[in-house]
Amino acid sequence: MIAHVVRAVFGLIAAGLILGAFIGSDGLSDSATQTAMLPPCTVEDGIPFIQEEEVTCYWGMSGETLLLDKEVDLAEVSVEFTWEKSGVWIGVAEASEASKCTEKDGYYECEKFAVDLVAGGENSNGQFTWKASSGEYRFVAGGDDVQSLQQFNVDWNYDAVLPQTTTWSMVFIGAVLGLFTLLGWKKTAMLLEDVF
C-alpha cells in the first residue's frame, strides 16, 4: 500500500516537473502602471537682496520591500521600466540601503547620492531594464532640483524564462520519476544502466 502511495506521489512530482519545464520555457510575463512620488524639497530663505533662497531636494525610497525568493535565480527575469515625464527617474536599490535614509510617512527620504542603486538612476533617460535576482529591494525616485512633491507614472513589465539547462534538467528528472512510477525502482535502474 505504501509503495503505491509513494509511486503516486512521485508520479505527481514528475508531471509537475515536466509541466513546469514547458511553462518555464515559454516564460511568464506581466505588466502594470505604478505612481511614483518625489519627496518635497526644503527651502531655506536667503538674506533679502543679498542671497537667494536655498533649495535642497531629496531622493524618495519606497516604504514597501520587494522580496524575491531564491527560486528567482533559477530563471532569467528581466524587468523593464519606462516613464514619460522629463526631469525625473526611477531606480532599484537593495532594501538595506534604507538605513542611510530618514523614515517618513510611508516612504524614506534620502540625501542625493547617499544610496547605491543596482539598476536605473539619473542616467536612465526614461527607461531601463533590470536583470532581477533574489534578494530584498526597494524602489527609488529622484529628479531635478526644481521638482517638488510631484507624482509621475511608471510603466513596468517583466518576462521570466527558464534557461535551457534548467528546463532540460527538469524534464530529465521528471522522466526518471515518471519511469519509476510506471516501472518501479529496479526496472528503472536497469533501464538507465542500459541507456547510460
N, C-alpha and C positions, 0 to 999 in steps of 0.2 A: 504494500500500500504506500509506504513512504517513498519507495523508488519511483512509483508512478507520479506522486506529487512533485518530487524533485525534477523528474523529466519534464513535467508540465511547466514548472517554473522556468527551467532552462529554455524551454520552447518559447515561452513568452518573452524572455530576455533576448533570445535570438531574433525573434520577429521585430522587437523594439530596436535592436541594433541595426538591422538591415533597413528597416523603415526610416530610422534616424539618419542613416548614411545617405539614402536617396533624397530625403528632405533637405539635409545639410548641404548636399552637392548643388541643389537648386538654389539654396540660400533663403534667408528671411529678410524682409525689408519693411520699413515703416517710415512715416514722416508726420510732422506736425509743425505748428507755429506757436512760439512762446513770446511773451513780452519781457524784455529786459529793461532795467531801470538804472540810470546813473545816480549816484548819491549827490545830494546838494553840495555845491561849493560853499566855502565860508568866505565872507567878505569882511576885511578889516578896513575901516575908514582911515584915509590918509590925513595929513595935516592940510587944512584948507589953503588953496592957492600954491602950495609947495609940493606936496606929494600926493600922487593918485592913490585911490584905494587899492588894497592888495587882495587879489582873488586866489584862493587855494582850492584846487579840485582834487578829487579822490577817485580811486577805483572802487567799484562795488563787487562784493563776492556773495554768492547765494548762501542763504542760511541752510538750505537743504543739501544733504550729501548724496551723491550718486555712487552707489555701491555696485561694483562689477565683480562677480564671483570668479573663482579660478577657472570655471568652465569656459569663460570668455577666451582664455588663452588657447583653447582647442580650435577656435575658429579665427578667420580673418575678418575682423569687424572694422568697418570704415564708416565714420560719421561725417557728413558734410553740413557745414553751417553757412548760411547766406543771409545778408540783410541789405536793405536799400538805402537806409539813412546814412548820410555822409557825416564825417567827423566823429564817428563812434566805432567801437569794435567790441568783439567778444573773444574770450579765451578760456582755456581749461587749465586748472591748477590742481595739484594734489590737495586733498581735504586738510592735511596738516598745516598747509600754508595759512589757514585761518588764524593760527596762533600769532601771526605777525600783524593782525588787524584788530580793529575795535568792534565789538559786537553791538549792533544797533537793533532796532525793532524789525526783526525778520531778515536781516542781512548783515554783512560785515563791511565796515568802512576801512579801506586800506590806503596807506600812503602810496603815491605813484611810484612804481618801480620797486616796491618793497616785496612783491610777490613774484615767485618764479613760476612761469607758465610752461606747461608741457605741450601746448598747441595753441594756435591763434595769437592774438595780441595786436599791437599797434600797427604792424606792417601787413595785416591780413587783407586789407583793401576790399572789404565787403564779403569775403568768403575765405574759408579754409577747410581742410579735411584732417580729421583726427583719426589716427590708427589706434583704436582703443585696446587696452589690455586691462587685466584685473587690477583692482585697487579701489580706493575711495577718492572721489573727485568732487570739486565744486566749480561752478561757472563764474567767470569774472567779466565785468563790463567796465569799459572806460571810454574816454573821449577827449575832445579838445577842451582847453581851459575855459572856453566860453559856454560850455554846456552846463546846465544846472537843473537837476531833478527832471530829466527828460526820459520818456519811455520810447522804446522802439521795438519793432517786431523782428524776430529772428526765426527764419525757417530752417528746420533741420530734417535730414533724412539719413537713415542708416541702412547698410547692407551687411549681412553676416553670412559668410560662406565657409563651409568646412574645407580645409585644404585636402588635396587628393590623398596624401599619405594617411591622414586621419580617416577619410572616407573608406579607403580600401582596407585599413586595419579593422574598422568596424564591420565591414562586410565579411572579412575572413573570420573574425571571432564569432560573428553571428552564424556563419555557415557551419563552423565546428560545433557550436552549441546546438544548432539545428540537427546536425548528423547524430549527435549524442541523444537528442530527444527521439529520433526515429530508430536508431540502431543500438543504442547503449554504448557504454564506455569502451568495452573490449573490441567490438566490431569497428567503432570509430577510430580507436588507436591503431588497429591493424590496417585500416584503410589509409590513414595518414602516413603510416610507415611505408606503404606501397607507393604512395604519391611522392613522398619526400625521401 
